[in-house]
Amino acid sequence: MTGVPIRPAWALALLVTGALAASGCVQTDDPGTLRLGYFPNLTHAQALYGLQTGLFAKALGPEVKVQATKFFDGPTAIGALLTGRVDATYVGPSPTLNALAVAGPGVVVIVAGAASGGARFIVQPDLVLKADGDFAGKTFASPQLGNTQDISLKHYLQSRGQSTTDKGGSVQVINAANPDILALFTRGQVDGAWVPEPWATRLERDGHGVQFLDERSLWPDGQFVTTQLVTTQTYLDRHPGTVRRLLDAHVAATAAVRDGGADVLATINDGIQAATGQRLGDDLLAAAFAKLTFTDDPLAASFLKDAQDARDLGIPSGAIPPVVAMYRLDLLNAARAARGLSAIGTP
């Protein structure tokens, strides 16, 4: 583990909002550049594919340059969006929810979905978890305090009648970066971990773990939002044409990634290698890819459930405004209509 304390995602968002209020920082009005955030993760496959193939650059045309910024956690990506350092970003639902809770409605808006699934609960091969009481006293890991997998893990523990140590219970949840979780798991220092792909598959293959739960089994039709594309209302109001072209590229990238041929997987792997300096093994990539569904539908019903789960856990603290107010899908539906696809609605 790094030994660096990880602040809760909501606390980071609060600091960002305070900085905005103090500095008067707003997004710059630069129509010549679209600053796009993404993670070098498999769950951000459209970004990896679109950047690697030049699909985004082609859709935006010569008048708008794409400037990509990689992030490794959601709060940092959302902080960059709120402070105007990126114009749009791919990010998970929990950081998006934190932005809503702190900044209020009408600041960060969801313009498309990207990925569903790809999160699993992997445990040590000799661990027995049958009765609710079997979870007591165990130590589990998630990537970050208050992130999407952390909330999923803690809400699941709550459904099994267990509380974490910070809430007076006996289950310890360690928050660490995914590579550190793999190291902890391999050394037997955690009993299990709720992580995204490809790390769940790596825990199985490199750490000899076994799947206890695929999160898809907890959701209707196995569908829940893992990654979505967000921007700010300010940027959307200033540059609707740029956002529309970005969505044209996103819808095209979704179609290409969904087909998932060997050449597509190789291109995604090229993007991961370009961003991290490391390449995933072909077998690992294919196995992890099979656990994901790529869709530009933001799966709003699952985001509403995410918000309720966060409320149940008190993450973030305070009232959360209605999440349905975040959706701006008109331009996505225009991009889908241009490809002969049906419109997507929200609850």
LINFEN-V219983 format. One record per residue. N is the residue number from 1. RES is the residue in one small letter. PSI is psi in whole degrees, 0 to 359 (999 if undefined). Layout:
BEGIN
n->N res->RES psi->PSI
n->N res->RES psi->PSI
END
This chain:
BEGIN
n->1 res->m psi->156
n->2 res->t psi->333
n->3 res->g psi->358
n->4 res->v psi->125
n->5 res->p psi->138
n->6 res->i psi->119
n->7 res->r psi->148
n->8 res->p psi->147
n->9 res->a psi->321
n->10 res->w psi->328
n->11 res->a psi->321
n->12 res->l psi->317
n->13 res->a psi->323
n->14 res->l psi->318
n->15 res->l psi->319
n->16 res->v psi->315
n->17 res->t psi->321
n->18 res->g psi->320
n->19 res->a psi->322
n->20 res->l psi->314
n->21 res->a psi->323
n->22 res->a psi->323
n->23 res->s psi->343
n->24 res->g psi->19
n->25 res->c psi->133
n->26 res->v psi->166
n->27 res->q psi->138
n->28 res->t psi->149
n->29 res->d psi->85
n->30 res->d psi->88
n->31 res->p psi->350
n->32 res->g psi->352
n->33 res->t psi->132
n->34 res->l psi->116
n->35 res->r psi->111
n->36 res->l psi->126
n->37 res->g psi->150
n->38 res->y psi->166
n->39 res->f psi->145
n->40 res->p psi->53
n->41 res->n psi->155
n->42 res->l psi->330
n->43 res->t psi->353
n->44 res->h psi->40
n->45 res->a psi->323
n->46 res->q psi->320
n->47 res->a psi->314
n->48 res->l psi->314
n->49 res->y psi->314
n->50 res->g psi->323
n->51 res->l psi->319
n->52 res->q psi->323
n->53 res->t psi->349
n->54 res->g psi->13
n->55 res->l psi->318
n->56 res->f psi->314
n->57 res->a psi->319
n->58 res->k psi->317
n->59 res->a psi->323
n->60 res->l psi->338
n->61 res->g psi->174
n->62 res->p psi->340
n->63 res->e psi->346
n->64 res->v psi->116
n->65 res->k psi->140
n->66 res->v psi->124
n->67 res->q psi->106
n->68 res->a psi->141
n->69 res->t psi->126
n->70 res->k psi->142
n->71 res->f psi->162
n->72 res->f psi->1
n->73 res->d psi->153
n->74 res->g psi->316
n->75 res->p psi->323
n->76 res->t psi->319
n->77 res->a psi->315
n->78 res->i psi->322
n->79 res->g psi->319
n->80 res->a psi->323
n->81 res->l psi->315
n->82 res->l psi->330
n->83 res->t psi->9
n->84 res->g psi->16
n->85 res->r psi->342
n->86 res->v psi->158
n->87 res->d psi->335
n->88 res->a psi->154
n->89 res->t psi->149
n->90 res->y psi->135
n->91 res->v psi->163
n->92 res->g psi->172
n->93 res->p psi->323
n->94 res->s psi->314
n->95 res->p psi->325
n->96 res->t psi->317
n->97 res->l psi->320
n->98 res->n psi->320
n->99 res->a psi->320
n->100 res->l psi->316
n->101 res->a psi->324
n->102 res->v psi->314
n->103 res->a psi->341
n->104 res->g psi->171
n->105 res->p psi->154
n->106 res->g psi->7
n->107 res->v psi->293
n->108 res->v psi->133
n->109 res->v psi->149
n->110 res->i psi->125
n->111 res->v psi->348
n->112 res->a psi->157
n->113 res->g psi->172
n->114 res->a psi->311
n->115 res->a psi->152
n->116 res->s psi->146
n->117 res->g psi->202
n->118 res->g psi->26
n->119 res->a psi->132
n->120 res->r psi->156
n->121 res->f psi->107
n->122 res->i psi->135
n->123 res->v psi->168
n->124 res->q psi->146
n->125 res->p psi->336
n->126 res->d psi->7
n->127 res->l psi->133
n->128 res->v psi->118
n->129 res->l psi->82
n->130 res->k psi->302
n->131 res->a psi->157
n->132 res->d psi->322
n->133 res->g psi->344
n->134 res->d psi->341
n->135 res->f psi->340
n->136 res->a psi->137
n->137 res->g psi->2
n->138 res->k psi->164
n->139 res->t psi->122
n->140 res->f psi->169
n->141 res->a psi->151
n->142 res->s psi->161
n->143 res->p psi->328
n->144 res->q psi->144
n->145 res->l psi->122
n->146 res->g psi->4
n->147 res->n psi->180
n->148 res->t psi->313
n->149 res->q psi->328
n->150 res->d psi->315
n->151 res->i psi->320
n->152 res->s psi->314
n->153 res->l psi->311
n->154 res->k psi->326
n->155 res->h psi->323
n->156 res->y psi->316
n->157 res->l psi->320
n->158 res->q psi->321
n->159 res->s psi->340
n->160 res->r psi->16
n->161 res->g psi->20
n->162 res->q psi->149
n->163 res->s psi->153
n->164 res->t psi->164
n->165 res->t psi->328
n->166 res->d psi->348
n->167 res->k psi->14
n->168 res->g psi->4
n->169 res->g psi->192
n->170 res->s psi->356
n->171 res->v psi->124
n->172 res->q psi->132
n->173 res->v psi->119
n->174 res->i psi->133
n->175 res->n psi->125
n->176 res->a psi->159
n->177 res->a psi->152
n->178 res->n psi->317
n->179 res->p psi->325
n->180 res->d psi->324
n->181 res->i psi->318
n->182 res->l psi->317
n->183 res->a psi->316
n->184 res->l psi->318
n->185 res->f psi->315
n->186 res->t psi->325
n->187 res->r psi->359
n->188 res->g psi->22
n->189 res->q psi->351
n->190 res->v psi->149
n->191 res->d psi->338
n->192 res->g psi->173
n->193 res->a psi->143
n->194 res->w psi->106
n->195 res->v psi->159
n->196 res->p psi->169
n->197 res->e psi->148
n->198 res->p psi->10
n->199 res->w psi->328
n->200 res->a psi->316
n->201 res->t psi->325
n->202 res->r psi->323
n->203 res->l psi->324
n->204 res->e psi->312
n->205 res->r psi->313
n->206 res->d psi->328
n->207 res->g psi->358
n->208 res->h psi->31
n->209 res->g psi->171
n->210 res->v psi->149
n->211 res->q psi->124
n->212 res->f psi->323
n->213 res->l psi->132
n->214 res->d psi->123
n->215 res->e psi->337
n->216 res->r psi->332
n->217 res->s psi->346
n->218 res->l psi->355
n->219 res->w psi->148
n->220 res->p psi->131
n->221 res->d psi->16
n->222 res->g psi->19
n->223 res->q psi->125
n->224 res->f psi->146
n->225 res->v psi->129
n->226 res->t psi->320
n->227 res->t psi->141
n->228 res->q psi->164
n->229 res->l psi->124
n->230 res->v psi->157
n->231 res->t psi->192
n->232 res->t psi->155
n->233 res->q psi->326
n->234 res->t psi->311
n->235 res->y psi->320
n->236 res->l psi->319
n->237 res->d psi->323
n->238 res->r psi->325
n->239 res->h psi->58
n->240 res->p psi->327
n->241 res->g psi->320
n->242 res->t psi->317
n->243 res->v psi->321
n->244 res->r psi->317
n->245 res->r psi->324
n->246 res->l psi->318
n->247 res->l psi->327
n->248 res->d psi->313
n->249 res->a psi->321
n->250 res->h psi->316
n->251 res->v psi->319
n->252 res->a psi->319
n->253 res->a psi->322
n->254 res->t psi->316
n->255 res->a psi->318
n->256 res->a psi->316
n->257 res->v psi->322
n->258 res->r psi->325
n->259 res->d psi->325
n->260 res->g psi->35
n->261 res->g psi->170
n->262 res->a psi->322
n->263 res->d psi->324
n->264 res->v psi->315
n->265 res->l psi->321
n->266 res->a psi->320
n->267 res->t psi->318
n->268 res->i psi->318
n->269 res->n psi->323
n->270 res->d psi->319
n->271 res->g psi->319
n->272 res->i psi->316
n->273 res->q psi->319
n->274 res->a psi->326
n->275 res->a psi->331
n->276 res->t psi->345
n->277 res->g psi->2
n->278 res->q psi->147
n->279 res->r psi->140
n->280 res->l psi->146
n->281 res->g psi->145
n->282 res->d psi->319
n->283 res->d psi->317
n->284 res->l psi->315
n->285 res->l psi->314
n->286 res->a psi->318
n->287 res->a psi->317
n->288 res->a psi->320
n->289 res->f psi->324
n->290 res->a psi->344
n->291 res->k psi->359
n->292 res->l psi->153
n->293 res->t psi->132
n->294 res->f psi->127
n->295 res->t psi->144
n->296 res->d psi->0
n->297 res->d psi->122
n->298 res->p psi->358
n->299 res->l psi->58
n->300 res->a psi->325
n->301 res->a psi->323
n->302 res->s psi->328
n->303 res->f psi->323
n->304 res->l psi->320
n->305 res->k psi->321
n->306 res->d psi->318
n->307 res->a psi->319
n->308 res->q psi->320
n->309 res->d psi->318
n->310 res->a psi->319
n->311 res->r psi->317
n->312 res->d psi->327
n->313 res->l psi->354
n->314 res->g psi->27
n->315 res->i psi->115
n->316 res->p psi->169
n->317 res->s psi->153
n->318 res->g psi->177
n->319 res->a psi->145
n->320 res->i psi->121
n->321 res->p psi->162
n->322 res->p psi->124
n->323 res->v psi->338
n->324 res->v psi->337
n->325 res->a psi->351
n->326 res->m psi->344
n->327 res->y psi->132
n->328 res->r psi->89
n->329 res->l psi->6
n->330 res->d psi->315
n->331 res->l psi->325
n->332 res->l psi->315
n->333 res->n psi->328
n->334 res->a psi->318
n->335 res->a psi->322
n->336 res->r psi->319
n->337 res->a psi->324
n->338 res->a psi->338
n->339 res->r psi->11
n->340 res->g psi->24
n->341 res->l psi->153
n->342 res->s psi->161
n->343 res->a psi->153
n->344 res->i psi->131
n->345 res->g psi->175
n->346 res->t psi->156
n->347 res->p psi->999
END
